[in-house]
Amino acid sequence: MKMNQEKIKTTVWGVVIGAILTMIVGFGWGGWVLGSTSSSLGEDMAENAVTERLAPMCFEQFNLDPEKDSKLKEFKTIHSWDQDSYIEKNGWAIMPFEKEHDVSIAKKCSTLIMGLN
């Protein structure tokens, strides 16, 4: 009877230690994440995808501006941390059917505008 208790005790401890090690390896190196982390990552990916898709529209609104050349010269003299505000002020980051600008689109649009020669 004592032998069976020892076997059961050893088996239970083996299962517990194995489960803990499996979780450490899975979460540490296996890429496992909690549901909340997965949800947060999904929301970030969706927001980035939308920004990547809409930033060219902002850039196109900049290109349609009749004063594009003078505004480009002025834009390139502005410090990088103020360029988003300049884009917002000119309304280029306001998407059709929206009433307000989107900061993430303005930031990406700033990068696109700075790529012009």
Long-range contacts (C-beta under 8 A, 24 or more apart in sequence): 47-104, 51-102, 51-104, 51-105, 51-108, 52-108, 54-95, 54-102, 54-105, 55-105, 55-108, 55-109, 55-111, 55-112, 56-112, 57-95, 57-96, 58-87, 58-92, 58-93, 58-95, 58-105, 58-106, 58-108, 58-109, 58-112, 59-92, 59-109, 59-112, 59-113, 61-91, 61-92, 62-87, 62-90, 62-92, 62-109, 62-113, 65-90, 65-92, 72-113, 72-116, 75-113, 75-114, 76-114, 80-110, 83-110, 83-113, 83-114, 84-110, 87-113
